[in-house]
Amino acid sequence: MILSLYGAWQKNCGGAFPPKFKAPRQVWVSNMDTVEEEKLGLIDLHPEVFAERPRVDIIHENVRWQQLYRHVSYANTKMRYEVRGGGKKPRQQKGSGRSRHGSIRSPIWRGGGIVHGPRSPTPYFYMLGFNTRLNGLRSTLSAKLAQDDLHIVDSLDIPTDDPSYLEKLVEERGWGPAVLFVDDNDIMPLNITAASDSHGHYNLMPVYGLNVYSMLKHHTLVLTLAAVERLEERLLFHLNRNDAASAGQKYKLDSV
Amino acid sequence: MTSLLGSMISTLGMALRYRPLIGVSSQVSKANALFNPELTTVRFRYHADKVAKGPVPRRHGYEEKLFQSGLLPRKVSVDKALPMPTYKPKNSWNEKRALFGQNDYIDILGPSNEISQKTLHPTQLLYHVPPWLRGVQGNEYQVLLRRRKFVQKKGYALGHPTKWATLNTRIKKLYTYLNHKTKSPFWKHS
């Protein structure tokens, strides 16, 4: 069942208007019922989501942001007045022939305070621009499609909950060692959940959980038809919204 | 002619050191060796060849006092192995690492509230960060002020008197340092 270009567009883009000078990318839809791949049909993917020229610098910025924004350093060193002791002058100023000191916890002493050391907790939080993150998603999805690491399936229903079924399937189809299955709903079918539970490298994710880091960590990205529709709808909404300026404003603390 | 020859022979020195004239006795042969337009010197030694053979030794005559020949055997007892832990590679695919970064784009990809049109923000999902530190970007002084603001409402002064005192002392000290000792704007110094 090979769908026509325009018909496919209407069906799969939720009524999104196709851009004038960019051709949609056609992708096969496979099944998950059998180990061998069965092609069920062709669909069109919106070029502004899946065929953007991948910007490696934006992808890098996104990965760096994901790694850093939640990081808090709890390293701590004590200052001279926080270290226990050191209130008394060790010896008289003059007469002993030795060097003069005011406290045994001064920074020049062994066991003394640290002057400019780490002070806990140090947050490394920063918010990347809205459009940078949006374009990061677009770039990564485009890169995945361009490098044959993106596959579309009709749904994530598999016949058994046997972990070896998934292994054989992935091996047969030449999908990467690590596969990320993305569906629209956050409650996944029982069989695939049980099958992928024992494997750390087969992971299930809803569309709202998708992110640049995960897409790069997993070799292959497998999207369901529902996931593709939702993804395109969300990304195109943000690309074509009227109040983009208000969405792209700088993050303010306690404004959420 | 003889005087010139004589002067040339007397200044043989350096030249003849590298080209010894074996079995040459006559003055004419010696003169020929010194100056003969038909002869020319040919370079046959290159520093590059010396370097190619191996590292050229430096500091000739210097004796290195440190032990250069590798690891020293240190065994407490002959039977016991060295107290080093067995290497266990980290599991790159445990749950935390496999799903790292999930929901970071929830404000872009997540559903919005129908009434308010608002989505969740990734700062709201920082469960492992202290609540007063979620979404906070600042230097130590700013962070401490915020911590004091949050913590005093919960009776921190009664429950943790020493830490409350340390907090206030630190804020006071940072205030004096930043305002009396530094000239640049406060956000430039940590």
Contacts between the chains, C-beta under 8 A, distances in Angstrom:
chain1	res1	chain2	res2	distance
A	66	B	100	7.7
A	66	B	101	4.5
A	66	B	104	5.3
A	69	B	104	8.0
A	69	B	122	7.5
A	70	B	126	5.7
A	70	B	128	7.6
A	70	B	129	6.7
A	72	B	129	5.7
A	72	B	130	7.9
A	72	B	133	6.4
A	79	B	173	8.0
A	81	B	169	7.4
A	81	B	173	7.7
A	82	B	166	6.8
A	119	B	140	4.9
A	121	B	130	7.2
A	121	B	133	6.3
A	121	B	143	7.2
A	122	B	140	7.4
A	122	B	143	7.7
A	123	B	129	7.7
A	123	B	133	5.6
A	123	B	136	5.3
A	123	B	137	6.6
A	123	B	138	7.4
A	123	B	143	6.7
A	125	B	123	7.9
A	125	B	135	6.1
A	125	B	136	6.0
A	125	B	137	5.0
A	126	B	137	5.6
A	127	B	123	7.9
A	127	B	135	7.8
A	127	B	137	8.0
A	130	B	107	8.0
A	130	B	108	7.5
A	133	B	105	6.2
A	133	B	108	6.3
A	134	B	108	5.9
A	137	B	105	6.3
A	137	B	108	6.8
A	137	B	109	7.6
A	178	B	93	7.4
A	199	B	93	7.9
A	200	B	91	7.0
A	200	B	92	8.0
A	200	B	93	3.0
A	200	B	94	6.2
A	200	B	95	7.5
A	200	B	98	5.3
A	201	B	93	4.9
A	201	B	98	7.1
A	203	B	98	5.3
A	203	B	99	6.4
A	205	B	99	7.5
A	205	B	102	6.4
A	207	B	109	5.6
A	208	B	103	6.7
A	208	B	105	7.8
A	208	B	106	5.3
A	208	B	109	4.8
A	208	B	110	4.0
A	208	B	111	7.1
A	209	B	99	7.9
A	209	B	102	4.3
A	209	B	103	5.1
A	209	B	106	7.6
A	209	B	109	7.9
A	210	B	105	6.5
A	210	B	109	5.8
A	211	B	101	4.4
A	211	B	102	6.4
A	211	B	103	7.4
A	211	B	104	4.6
A	211	B	105	5.1
A	212	B	101	7.3
A	212	B	105	7.8
A	213	B	100	6.1
A	213	B	101	3.5
A	213	B	104	7.5
A	214	B	99	7.1
A	214	B	100	7.2
A	214	B	101	5.3
A	214	B	102	6.4
A	217	B	98	7.6
A	217	B	100	7.3
A	231	B	109	7.1
A	234	B	108	6.7
A	234	B	109	5.2
A	235	B	108	7.5
A	235	B	109	7.9
A	238	B	108	6.1
A	251	B	121	7.8
A	251	B	123	7.5
A	251	B	135	7.1
A	253	B	135	5.5
A	253	B	136	6.3
A	253	B	137	7.6
A	254	B	135	7.8
A	256	B	121	5.3
A	256	B	123	6.7
A	256	B	124	6.2
A	256	B	135	7.9
